Amino acid sequence: MQPLLIYNTLSHQKELFTPVTPDHVGMYVCGPTVYGDGHLGHARPAITFDVLFRYLTHIGYKVRYVRNITDVGHLEHDADEGEDKIAKKARLEQLEPMEVAQYYTNRYHAAMDRLNVLRPSIEPLASGHIIEQIELVKKIMDAGFAYESNGSVYFDVRKYHEHFKNYGQLSGRVIDEMLSTTRELDGQSEKRETADFALWKKASPEHIMRWPSPWSVGFPGWHTECTAMGTKYLGEMFDIHGGGMDLMFPHHESEIAQKFACCGHGPCKYWMHNNMITINGQKMGKSLGNFITLDEFFTGNHKLLEQAYTPMTIRFFILQAHYRSTVDFSNEALVAAEKGYNRLMQAYKTLQRLQPAKSSSVEVKEYRQKCYDAMNDDLNTPIVISHLFDMAKLINTVNDRKATLTQADIDELKGVMETFAFEVMGLRDEASTDNTALIDGLMKMILDMRATAKANKDWATSDKIRDALGALGVTVKDGKDGATYEL
């Protein structure tokens, strides 16, 4: 196994990755709440942890990747107030809540497929694990860290923090200050403290999504589902829990508290968080109304977009930044990403056409190790991309006959490109379709006709063919071994 360093949000430092069980990795990532179309902010965690999934698999681990679908319990204000986001959408559109959830789950999958995000090993639904969540709530109550109030069950943050002294450790929140300033006046709330969070909520009469429980007919709290499903599919202690940085508080902080309360330890060894996509410095999100859906990016149909952007341009745009840094949206940045992506894909095509020499005038053996070193340093995809660009520059230099490579070195470059650009970072050549062979055949025929015209000194026909191809976006390059073309 390659030695891998990852940044653990809990310890605030890079740590050597050592799985709980040798050669196996259990990874849980918080998936979408399916009440609307996926946007660029949803693409970032999906792509970030897709790359981690791909890389762990590549270096030899057997990975069980669990990414949930939240289809119940996520209330409007990300806490314990307001209407269920999916139920509200269902009410407004006069649909069944599960109809809404299924529709947007299907749309999420379609968008992720276009972004070449691999499906997880298991994709559990919160609504399919109500029994497990009720059992979790029972365990927390039996341990003395939760209380019932008017049919709802709340986690007792004050009592928990007095016992474990760790609530707020992940997010850096000072919980003592929260507890000293947020006490409700008697009778104003079901909660003992506003910092307490719901493990189970009693359903109001108009609430559509409801299940029977020992406390009331109701529904689980948002934080309960991930603890229950992570434990069910990955065990009492697993390796990696991932998600967006915006989930650190209250969601992930509450997950840690729930697991400590019933088991005496946290859910995982390593917490990993991707940073945000921003627009003009502000987080992109549905709640802020400043988001651009992925379909709008693919079609260009949004007032902030100057053109359409392909799925691989979006993926490349996200991978150009380290996952722990913010990425600010702009058309200029996306156009630059489009050019960079096309440059790599063109270099790979050129690599297929390089003619080997008897000896190499340049060294290529270091590229593979440099890419591994970058990936092993907390998934540093921008550095991997910089190495791939260096390779692209070398490929073009060889193609221009300013350097030489042996067949073994050409094969090595192909292997590095295929491993890191395609297998690990999940890029694919969008221009390559089932018609590639047909296009190549037609272009060969056209360029042969042009070569015949040139041999007959029919310069007018030769120029006419070249100019006509140029008008279609095809660049013809004349060389010692004949003409080649680029789209």
Helices and strands as residue ranges (DSSP letters): E 5-8, E 13-16, E 24-29, H 40-58, E 62-67, H 85-93, H 97-114, G 126-129, H 130-142, E 146-149, E 152-155, H 157-164, H 175-181, E 197-202, E 218-220, H 222-234, E 238-244, G 245-247, I 248-252, H 253-263, E 268-274, E 277-279, E 282-283, G 286-288, H 294-299, H 311-319, E 327-328, H 331-353, H 366-376, H 381-399, H 407-416, I 417-424, H 436-455, H 459-471, E 475-479, E 482-486
